[in-house]
Amino acid sequence: MADSKSKAKGKAKVAANAVELAVGNKVDVAKGTSVPNGFKGTVEKIYTNSAMLTIDDFDTEDSVVVEDLKHKTVINFANITLGGKPVKAPITEEDEAKNKNKNARKSGAVKTIKPADEKDDEKK
């Protein structure tokens, strides 16, 4: 039970061969349980776990759905492939800074200092 909670809090696992997604990439979305229609599209915007895509190439039988969506939709990274490989979110400057600080703390280069009120509680 504890394992399922820890997995939910952590980030989803990304395949080792995953490629970084960028705005303007031409991607494929396979038809599946969470995506009713497969199509080819272009990345318009990238979110934390998904991307907004412009729907470029699709089956003619899906044309009504595509028109209703105004040729745009948001798809989870798990359902997107780029050149046949799974995708991952690009690393932001904020993520780089967090990783840099985390690695510095692990190496002992940065010392964690407790706030004054916590130090007082320890003495009592």
Contacts in CASP RR format, 6 or more apart in sequence:
PFRMAT RR
TARGET T0000
AUTHOR 0000-0000-0000
METHOD contacts of the structure
MODEL  1
MADSKSKAKGKAKVAANAVELAVGNKVDVAKGTSVPNGFKGTVEKIYTNS
AMLTIDDFDTEDSVVVEDLKHKTVINFANITLGGKPVKAPITEEDEAKNK
NKNARKSGAVKTIKPADEKDDEKK
12 49 0 8 1.000
12 78 0 8 1.000
14 86 0 8 1.000
14 88 0 8 1.000
15 85 0 8 1.000
15 86 0 8 1.000
15 88 0 8 1.000
17 85 0 8 1.000
17 86 0 8 1.000
18 85 0 8 1.000
18 86 0 8 1.000
18 87 0 8 1.000
18 88 0 8 1.000
19 82 0 8 1.000
19 83 0 8 1.000
19 85 0 8 1.000
19 86 0 8 1.000
19 87 0 8 1.000
19 88 0 8 1.000
20 87 0 8 1.000
20 88 0 8 1.000
20 89 0 8 1.000
20 90 0 8 1.000
20 91 0 8 1.000
21 27 0 8 1.000
21 43 0 8 1.000
21 46 0 8 1.000
21 51 0 8 1.000
21 77 0 8 1.000
21 80 0 8 1.000
21 82 0 8 1.000
21 87 0 8 1.000
21 88 0 8 1.000
21 89 0 8 1.000
21 90 0 8 1.000
22 43 0 8 1.000
22 46 0 8 1.000
22 90 0 8 1.000
23 43 0 8 1.000
23 44 0 8 1.000
23 45 0 8 1.000
23 46 0 8 1.000
24 42 0 8 1.000
24 43 0 8 1.000
24 44 0 8 1.000
25 42 0 8 1.000
25 43 0 8 1.000
25 82 0 8 1.000
26 40 0 8 1.000
26 41 0 8 1.000
26 42 0 8 1.000
26 56 0 8 1.000
26 82 0 8 1.000
27 40 0 8 1.000
27 41 0 8 1.000
27 42 0 8 1.000
27 43 0 8 1.000
27 51 0 8 1.000
27 53 0 8 1.000
27 80 0 8 1.000
27 81 0 8 1.000
27 82 0 8 1.000
27 87 0 8 1.000
28 39 0 8 1.000
28 40 0 8 1.000
28 41 0 8 1.000
28 80 0 8 1.000
28 81 0 8 1.000
28 82 0 8 1.000
28 83 0 8 1.000
28 84 0 8 1.000
29 35 0 8 1.000
29 38 0 8 1.000
29 39 0 8 1.000
29 40 0 8 1.000
29 41 0 8 1.000
29 53 0 8 1.000
29 75 0 8 1.000
29 79 0 8 1.000
29 80 0 8 1.000
29 81 0 8 1.000
30 38 0 8 1.000
30 79 0 8 1.000
30 81 0 8 1.000
31 37 0 8 1.000
31 38 0 8 1.000
32 38 0 8 1.000
32 79 0 8 1.000
34 76 0 8 1.000
34 78 0 8 1.000
34 79 0 8 1.000
35 75 0 8 1.000
35 79 0 8 1.000
36 65 0 8 1.000
37 58 0 8 1.000
37 59 0 8 1.000
37 62 0 8 1.000
37 65 0 8 1.000
37 66 0 8 1.000
38 58 0 8 1.000
38 59 0 8 1.000
38 62 0 8 1.000
39 55 0 8 1.000
39 56 0 8 1.000
39 57 0 8 1.000
39 58 0 8 1.000
39 59 0 8 1.000
39 62 0 8 1.000
39 66 0 8 1.000
40 56 0 8 1.000
40 57 0 8 1.000
40 58 0 8 1.000
41 53 0 8 1.000
41 54 0 8 1.000
41 55 0 8 1.000
41 56 0 8 1.000
41 57 0 8 1.000
42 53 0 8 1.000
42 54 0 8 1.000
42 56 0 8 1.000
43 51 0 8 1.000
43 52 0 8 1.000
43 53 0 8 1.000
44 51 0 8 1.000
44 52 0 8 1.000
44 53 0 8 1.000
44 54 0 8 1.000
44 72 0 8 1.000
45 51 0 8 1.000
45 52 0 8 1.000
46 52 0 8 1.000
46 89 0 8 1.000
46 90 0 8 1.000
47 74 0 8 1.000
48 89 0 8 1.000
49 76 0 8 1.000
49 77 0 8 1.000
49 89 0 8 1.000
50 74 0 8 1.000
50 75 0 8 1.000
50 76 0 8 1.000
50 77 0 8 1.000
51 74 0 8 1.000
51 75 0 8 1.000
51 77 0 8 1.000
51 80 0 8 1.000
51 87 0 8 1.000
52 72 0 8 1.000
52 73 0 8 1.000
52 74 0 8 1.000
53 72 0 8 1.000
53 73 0 8 1.000
53 74 0 8 1.000
53 75 0 8 1.000
53 80 0 8 1.000
54 71 0 8 1.000
54 72 0 8 1.000
55 66 0 8 1.000
55 69 0 8 1.000
55 71 0 8 1.000
55 72 0 8 1.000
55 73 0 8 1.000
56 71 0 8 1.000
58 66 0 8 1.000
77 86 0 8 1.000
77 87 0 8 1.000
77 88 0 8 1.000
77 89 0 8 1.000
78 86 0 8 1.000
80 86 0 8 1.000
80 87 0 8 1.000
81 87 0 8 1.000
101 110 0 8 1.000
104 110 0 8 1.000
105 112 0 8 1.000
END
